[in-house]
């Protein structure tokens, strides 16, 4: 898998009922976006743009 891993300190996500799955997933980060990706076929189930509130924390 050539996708970078995403390991946030915390990530709060609310799922709507129809978005819930009982499958293995991974959370990853690439080019300013976080994605929840299904392991089975690599389909991105959720994508979100991450905008840090405190840019000093990224330095």
PyMOL commands that place a pseudoatom at each C-alpha (Angstrom):
pseudoatom trace, name=CA, resn=UNK, resi=1, chain=A, elem=C, hetatm=0, pos=[0.000, 0.000, 0.000]
pseudoatom trace, name=CA, resn=UNK, resi=2, chain=A, elem=C, hetatm=0, pos=[1.665, 3.240, -1.120]
pseudoatom trace, name=CA, resn=UNK, resi=3, chain=A, elem=C, hetatm=0, pos=[-0.703, 5.512, 0.813]
pseudoatom trace, name=CA, resn=UNK, resi=4, chain=A, elem=C, hetatm=0, pos=[0.678, 7.455, 3.786]
pseudoatom trace, name=CA, resn=UNK, resi=5, chain=A, elem=C, hetatm=0, pos=[-0.715, 6.625, 7.215]
pseudoatom trace, name=CA, resn=UNK, resi=6, chain=A, elem=C, hetatm=0, pos=[-2.590, 9.270, 9.180]
pseudoatom trace, name=CA, resn=UNK, resi=7, chain=A, elem=C, hetatm=0, pos=[-2.205, 9.215, 12.949]
pseudoatom trace, name=CA, resn=UNK, resi=8, chain=A, elem=C, hetatm=0, pos=[-4.011, 12.234, 14.428]
pseudoatom trace, name=CA, resn=UNK, resi=9, chain=A, elem=C, hetatm=0, pos=[-3.934, 13.001, 18.136]
pseudoatom trace, name=CA, resn=UNK, resi=10, chain=A, elem=C, hetatm=0, pos=[-7.711, 12.971, 17.943]
pseudoatom trace, name=CA, resn=UNK, resi=11, chain=A, elem=C, hetatm=0, pos=[-10.305, 12.980, 15.213]
pseudoatom trace, name=CA, resn=UNK, resi=12, chain=A, elem=C, hetatm=0, pos=[-13.980, 13.478, 16.020]
pseudoatom trace, name=CA, resn=UNK, resi=13, chain=A, elem=C, hetatm=0, pos=[-16.330, 12.199, 13.332]
pseudoatom trace, name=CA, resn=UNK, resi=14, chain=A, elem=C, hetatm=0, pos=[-20.079, 11.749, 13.530]
pseudoatom trace, name=CA, resn=UNK, resi=15, chain=A, elem=C, hetatm=0, pos=[-21.441, 9.166, 11.129]
pseudoatom trace, name=CA, resn=UNK, resi=16, chain=A, elem=C, hetatm=0, pos=[-24.952, 9.157, 9.827]
pseudoatom trace, name=CA, resn=UNK, resi=17, chain=A, elem=C, hetatm=0, pos=[-26.669, 5.796, 10.161]
pseudoatom trace, name=CA, resn=UNK, resi=18, chain=A, elem=C, hetatm=0, pos=[-26.274, 4.930, 6.480]
pseudoatom trace, name=CA, resn=UNK, resi=19, chain=A, elem=C, hetatm=0, pos=[-22.493, 5.523, 6.692]
pseudoatom trace, name=CA, resn=UNK, resi=20, chain=A, elem=C, hetatm=0, pos=[-21.860, 2.900, 9.357]
pseudoatom trace, name=CA, resn=UNK, resi=21, chain=A, elem=C, hetatm=0, pos=[-20.066, -0.205, 8.177]
pseudoatom trace, name=CA, resn=UNK, resi=22, chain=A, elem=C, hetatm=0, pos=[-18.954, -3.457, 9.740]
pseudoatom trace, name=CA, resn=UNK, resi=23, chain=A, elem=C, hetatm=0, pos=[-15.814, -3.804, 7.673]
pseudoatom trace, name=CA, resn=UNK, resi=24, chain=A, elem=C, hetatm=0, pos=[-12.096, -3.293, 8.261]
pseudoatom trace, name=CA, resn=UNK, resi=25, chain=A, elem=C, hetatm=0, pos=[-11.022, 0.258, 7.476]
pseudoatom trace, name=CA, resn=UNK, resi=26, chain=A, elem=C, hetatm=0, pos=[-7.938, 2.437, 7.738]
pseudoatom trace, name=CA, resn=UNK, resi=27, chain=A, elem=C, hetatm=0, pos=[-7.665, 6.155, 8.449]
pseudoatom trace, name=CA, resn=UNK, resi=28, chain=A, elem=C, hetatm=0, pos=[-5.066, 7.844, 6.269]
pseudoatom trace, name=CA, resn=UNK, resi=29, chain=A, elem=C, hetatm=0, pos=[-3.876, 11.325, 5.353]
pseudoatom trace, name=CA, resn=UNK, resi=30, chain=A, elem=C, hetatm=0, pos=[-2.676, 12.629, 1.985]
pseudoatom trace, name=CA, resn=UNK, resi=31, chain=A, elem=C, hetatm=0, pos=[-2.366, 16.118, 0.462]
pseudoatom trace, name=CA, resn=UNK, resi=32, chain=A, elem=C, hetatm=0, pos=[-4.359, 17.900, 3.190]
pseudoatom trace, name=CA, resn=UNK, resi=33, chain=A, elem=C, hetatm=0, pos=[-7.213, 15.378, 3.240]
pseudoatom trace, name=CA, resn=UNK, resi=34, chain=A, elem=C, hetatm=0, pos=[-8.029, 12.613, 5.701]
pseudoatom trace, name=CA, resn=UNK, resi=35, chain=A, elem=C, hetatm=0, pos=[-9.817, 9.548, 4.398]
pseudoatom trace, name=CA, resn=UNK, resi=36, chain=A, elem=C, hetatm=0, pos=[-11.490, 6.511, 5.885]
pseudoatom trace, name=CA, resn=UNK, resi=37, chain=A, elem=C, hetatm=0, pos=[-10.753, 3.758, 3.402]
pseudoatom trace, name=CA, resn=UNK, resi=38, chain=A, elem=C, hetatm=0, pos=[-12.164, 0.232, 3.180]
pseudoatom trace, name=CA, resn=UNK, resi=39, chain=A, elem=C, hetatm=0, pos=[-9.280, -2.294, 3.412]
pseudoatom trace, name=CA, resn=UNK, resi=40, chain=A, elem=C, hetatm=0, pos=[-11.002, -4.833, 1.155]
pseudoatom trace, name=CA, resn=UNK, resi=41, chain=A, elem=C, hetatm=0, pos=[-10.954, -2.799, -2.062]
pseudoatom trace, name=CA, resn=UNK, resi=42, chain=A, elem=C, hetatm=0, pos=[-9.374, 0.584, -1.231]
pseudoatom trace, name=CA, resn=UNK, resi=43, chain=A, elem=C, hetatm=0, pos=[-12.637, 2.519, -1.601]
pseudoatom trace, name=CA, resn=UNK, resi=44, chain=A, elem=C, hetatm=0, pos=[-12.669, 5.843, 0.267]
pseudoatom trace, name=CA, resn=UNK, resi=45, chain=A, elem=C, hetatm=0, pos=[-15.827, 5.818, 2.393]
pseudoatom trace, name=CA, resn=UNK, resi=46, chain=A, elem=C, hetatm=0, pos=[-15.311, 9.276, 3.879]
pseudoatom trace, name=CA, resn=UNK, resi=47, chain=A, elem=C, hetatm=0, pos=[-12.989, 12.117, 2.858]
pseudoatom trace, name=CA, resn=UNK, resi=48, chain=A, elem=C, hetatm=0, pos=[-12.427, 15.302, 4.840]
pseudoatom trace, name=CA, resn=UNK, resi=49, chain=A, elem=C, hetatm=0, pos=[-10.161, 18.285, 4.424]
pseudoatom trace, name=CA, resn=UNK, resi=50, chain=A, elem=C, hetatm=0, pos=[-8.142, 18.896, 7.577]
pseudoatom trace, name=CA, resn=UNK, resi=51, chain=A, elem=C, hetatm=0, pos=[-7.577, 22.570, 8.398]
pseudoatom trace, name=CA, resn=UNK, resi=52, chain=A, elem=C, hetatm=0, pos=[-5.493, 23.049, 11.548]
pseudoatom trace, name=CA, resn=UNK, resi=53, chain=A, elem=C, hetatm=0, pos=[-6.695, 25.779, 13.896]
pseudoatom trace, name=CA, resn=UNK, resi=54, chain=A, elem=C, hetatm=0, pos=[-3.234, 26.299, 15.350]
pseudoatom trace, name=CA, resn=UNK, resi=55, chain=A, elem=C, hetatm=0, pos=[-0.583, 26.212, 12.627]
pseudoatom trace, name=CA, resn=UNK, resi=56, chain=A, elem=C, hetatm=0, pos=[2.210, 26.588, 15.227]
pseudoatom trace, name=CA, resn=UNK, resi=57, chain=A, elem=C, hetatm=0, pos=[1.418, 23.040, 16.387]
pseudoatom trace, name=CA, resn=UNK, resi=58, chain=A, elem=C, hetatm=0, pos=[2.433, 21.735, 12.949]
pseudoatom trace, name=CA, resn=UNK, resi=59, chain=A, elem=C, hetatm=0, pos=[5.908, 23.310, 13.051]
for i in range(1, 59): cmd.bond("trace and resi %d" % i, "trace and resi %d" % (i + 1))
show_as sticks, trace
zoom trace
